[in-house]
């Protein structure tokens, strides 16, 4: 999975995984023809919790590679020229740190909206606390056995607040209601308390603040609120056993909610929602509909146990190439970290010292002519540090060298939890490109342009100038906005002073005017 420091990319990854999880839940509900509002509410509650959990912990879960992609073909090194693959982004970060990228601007916009929604959330929560403090216990406080019953002059319909210390707020006119209406209201609101609908609503709102750009988050919030009312209606009907009386009470609550003497409060669970009352009344009066059982604690535990493996799988699965499994080679001791990139003067000095055919044997007397010599002096010549080179030269057996090479690439792998090593693949891609485009009398990887391309990647801009009769030699100017360890706005020039197509790196741009 994308690293959480990548901001928007990480949120997009979590959003897609959550959408896939929601699609599986919807398919399961449709396949098993689930009609119970309490069951649907429980399933979508798990999806909401899973959506938030993925954002918090999914990156830290061990990756599960899913091999569905085509294998990546990496050509073997050629004898006349090297086909190498440099590390993608890890080799050189080619961006100007001082400039503000579009991704940073979008991330700031996302954070601004999220903070605004969180601020609204906090203000609403503080208002509900003020509402509770302004209320007072009713004369019939003992009427509810699961929550404290309080009267408030700020509301016109009953509502539920809180979880650990829940409160059922009723309007001042509560004492004037008949016994049937009181029992219906208490049955409905107490069911909200038992089901912890208030805290589930809070979780859904927090999810909307974090994933405000995702339609799924807002749909879950609305669906959970509607399903909670349906589930509480079913539970109240089981206790009252009178559909018409309960429908009358619900209609009275809807009329009261529209009155000018009261108002609904953010964060509170109200018995009367304008948009759902008509459908709820129709469902209540439907004598043919069987009232489903409540979703109890044992069912919740079963749902959680069944959901955890699926949520983990969706969160940790990673697409990976369908490559054959690697050989079982034990891990070697940690190699030295690569040295920092050299400044331009050292780069030029290193590039202008070509590798002679006899050099490997002269430097590596302990290593016979083998692929290991080619690996050290050709494939990783431009990226291996002096300490690593000395360590490799001190090895005595091929098994030790194999372990060293494996650890060498592993240390540079930007995504060690996956089978694919993007750094290694990019390194060899750059070498192959250098061989195809910069070959002169030497193979492309051993030319000045090839060295720069392999170490620093493709330039941000190239100016190519041919020979001007009597004025200058052919030359190329490569511009990099940023090279790690060197600086910003770096310009490197290559001049063909022999007029044979062999370009040499020069630090001084004026060298193109030399030897006229």
C-alpha positions, -999 to 999 in steps of 0.1 A, spaced: 0 0 0 10 36 -5 28 51 24 7 74 46 32 103 41 21 104 5 -11 120 17 -37 120 -11 -24 89 -27 -28 70 6 -63 83 11 -72 74 -25 -58 39 -19 -79 35 13 -110 49 -5 -108 23 -33 -103 -6 -8 -132 6 13 -154 9 -18 -145 -27 -27 -154 -39 8 -187 -20 6 -194 -36 -27 -189 -71 -12 -212 -62 17 -239 -50 -6 -236 -82 -28 -239 -104 3 -270 -85 15 -286 -89 -19 -275 -125 -23 -290 -136 10 -320 -113 6 -316 -96 40 -346 -75 49 -340 -69 86 -331 -32 93 -310 -42 123 -289 -67 103 -283 -41 75 -275 -15 101 -249 -38 117 -233 -47 84 -229 -10 74 -217 -1 108 -188 -27 103 -181 -11 69 -178 23 85 -155 11 113 -134 -8 87 -131 24 66 -117 43 95 -95 14 106 -79 10 72 -69 47 72 -52 42 106 -35 8 104 -36 -7 69 -1 5 60 14 -13 89 -2 -46 81 21 -73 65 14 -72 27 -3 -101 10 9 -103 -26 -18 -111 -51 0 -124 -83 -24 -114 -111 -1 -93 -132 21 -104 -161 57 -112 -152 82 -85 -156 107 -94 -183 143 -82 -174 168 -90 -201 201 -105 -190 232 -84 -194 248 -85 -228 284 -93 -234 291 -63 -255 270 -38 -235 252 -38 -202 214 -39 -197 209 -24 -163 179 -11 -144 183 18 -120 162 26 -90 132 47 -99 126 75 -75 151 63 -48 182 70 -70 175 107 -74 146 128 -63 142 151 -93 121 179 -79 127 213 -66 121 213 -29 114 250 -28 85 249 -52 50 240 -41 37 211 -62 1 205 -72 -1 175 -49 9 197 -20 -17 222 -29 -44 196 -31 -33 181 2 -37 215 18 -71 219 3 -81 185 16 -68 193 51 -87 226 51 -121 211 43 -114 182 68 -105 207 96 -136 228 88 -159 197 91 -142 187 123 -147 222 137 -184 220 128 -185 186 145 -169 199 177 -192 230 178 -222 207 175 -210 184 202 -205 214 226 -240 226 218 -255 192 228 -236 194 261 -251 228 266 -286 214 258 -282 187 284 -270 212 311 -300 234 304 -324 205 309 -338 192 342 -349 158 355 -386 150 349 -411 142 376 -412 107 360 -374 101 359 -378 65 369 -400 58 339 -369 49 318 -348 21 331 -318 24 308 -312 62 306 -318 94 325 -350 111 315 -348 149 313 -371 178 302 -360 206 279 -377 237 266 -354 238 236 -370 208 218 -404 198 206 -398 160 200 -380 134 221 -343 126 214 -314 106 227 -279 118 236 -248 102 249 -236 66 253 -218 59 286 -242 82 304 -271 83 280 -299 109 283 -334 109 269 -346 144 264 -384 151 262 -403 183 257 -420 202 285 -454 188 273 -443 153 282 -464 152 313 -496 159 292 -491 129 270 -513 98 274 -499 65 286 -498 49 252 -478 78 238 -454 77 267 -448 40 264 -442 43 226 -417 71 229 -398 54 257 -398 21 239 -383 38 208 -357 59 225 -346 32 249 -339 10 219 -316 37 206 -297 36 239 -294 -2 239 -282 -3 203 -256 25 210 -269 44 179 -256 77 192 -220 66 192 -224 48 159 -237 81 145 -206 99 159 -183 74 142 -202 79 109 -197 117 112 -160 114 119 -157 92 89 -173 119 68 -148 145 81 -119 123 71 -133 110 38 -154 141 29 -145 136 -8 -159 100 -8 -196 96 -16 -195 63 3 -188 80 36 -219 103 32 -241 75 20 -231 54 51 -239 83 74 -274 87 60 -281 50 56 -271 42 92 -294 70 105 -324 57 85 -318 20 94 -315 29 131 -350 44 130 -364 13 112 -348 -10 137 -361 9 167 -396 9 152 -395 -29 150 -383 -32 186 -410 -8 199 -437 -27 179 -427 -60 196 -432 -43 230 -464 -24 222 -482 -50 200 -504 -22 185 -494 -10 151 -520 17 147 -513 33 181 -476 34 174 -481 48 139 -503 76 154 -476 84 179 -450 86 152 -472 109 131 -477 132 162 -440 134 166 -436 143 129 -461 171 133 -444 184 164 -410 184 147 -424 209 122 -437 233 148 -420 266 153 -418 261 191 -391 235 189 -361 225 169 -340 194 162 -305 194 176 -273 183 159 -259 150 173 -292 140 189 -312 110 176 -348 121 171 -378 99 168 -393 119 139 -373 124 107 -393 143 81 -378 124 51 -386 89 65 -418 92 84 -442 83 56 -423 52 46 -419 42 83 -457 46 89 -464 25 58 -441 -2 70 -455 -1 105 -491 -6 93 -481 -34 69 -498 -64 87 -481 -89 63 -446 -78 73 -430 -100 99 -412 -81 126 -376 -93 126 -357 -100 158 -332 -75 173 -296 -79 165 -282 -89 198 -247 -90 213 -240 -126 202 -249 -117 166 -226 -87 168 -197 -109 180 -203 -134 151 -204 -105 126 -171 -91 139 -154 -125 139 -165 -131 103 -156 -96 91 -121 -93 105 -104 -118 81 -121 -101 51 -112 -66 63 -76 -77 68 -75 -93 34 -89 -62 16 -65 -39 36 -33 -59 31 -36 -74 -4 -11 -60 -29 -10 -66 -67 23 -83 -76 38 -97 -108 33 -134 -114 70 -142 -110 84 -175 -100 94 -176 -63 129 -166 -55 156 -190 -45 159 -199 -8 190 -179 0 198 -170 36 201 -133 43 236 -119 47 248 -93 71 237 -58 64 259 -41 38 271 -5 42 247 22 30 256 38 -3 277 70 -1 261 103 -8 261 115 -44 293 132 -54 294 169 -63 298 178 -100 336 180 -98 339 144 -85 313 132 -110 333 146 -139 365 130 -125 349 96 -121 332 98 -156 365 107 -173 382 75 -160 370 48 -184 371 12 -173 397 -8 -192 391 -45 -200 420 -55 -177 408 -34 -148 386 -61 -131 414 -86 -129 438 -60 -116 415 -48 -88 398 -80 -79 426 -106 -77 405 -128 -54 376 -130 -78 381 -150 -110 367 -138 -142 330 -143 -136 296 -126 -137 305 -111 -102 333 -91 -118 309 -78 -145 283 -70 -118 308 -50 -97 326 -31 -125 298 -26 -150 263 -31 -136 266 -12 -103 298 8 -111 279 42 -107 259 34 -76 281 13 -53 300 30 -25 337 25 -19 329 7 14 306 -17 -3 331 -23 -31 358 -31 -6 335 -54 13 325 -72 -19 362 -77 -29 370 -93 5 344 -121 0 359 -155 -7 330 -177 -20 303 -174 -46 277 -181 -20 289 -150 0 288 -129 -31 253 -140 -39 242 -131 -4 259 -97 -7 242 -89 -40 208 -99 -27 213 -76 4 227 -48 -18 194 -46 -38 172 -53 -7 187 -22 11 177 0 -18 142 -15 -23 116 13 -16 89 -13 -9 105 -42 9 72 -57 17 66 -67 -19 83 -90 -43 90 -62 -68 122 -41 -63 114 -9 -81 149 5 -75 166 -24 -92 142 -24 -121 147 13 -127 185 9 -125 186 -17 -152 161 3 -174 184 32 -173 214 11 -183 195 -4 -212 185 31 -223 221 43 -220 233 14 -241 207 21 -268 212 59 -270 247 68 -258 269 41 -272 301 55 -288 334 37 -291 325 25 -256 292 9 -245 266 34 -235 268 27 -198 305 36 -198 301 70 -215 298 103 -197 262 107 -208 254 72 -198 270 76 -164 250 108 -157 217 92 -169 222 61 -148 230 80 -116 206 109 -119 179 97 -143 165 115 -173 171 153 -172 142 177 -170 153 195 -201 179 189 -229 194 215 -253 211 199 -282 234 220 -304 251 207 -336 283 219 -350 284 256 -361 311 261 -387 340 280 -372 321 287 -340 318 257 -317 318 219 -313 285 199 -310 274 199 -274 244 190 -252 232 208 -221 212 187 -195 192 206 -169 180 191 -136 157 210 -114 171 191 -84 197 165 -77 199 151 -42 233 158 -26 242 184 -52 215 211 -53 189 228 -74 190 240 -110 220 218 -119 233 221 -155 257 195 -170 272 199 -205 286 173 -228 309 184 -256 321 164 -287 355 179 -291 367 151 -314 338 156 -338 333 118 -337 302 115 -317 320 110 -284 307 135 -259 327 143 -227 313 159 -196 326 193 -187 318 214 -157 326 247 -173 300 256 -199 325 278 -217 344 246 -228 321 244 -258 340 275 -271 374 259 -266 396 244 -294 380 265 -321 
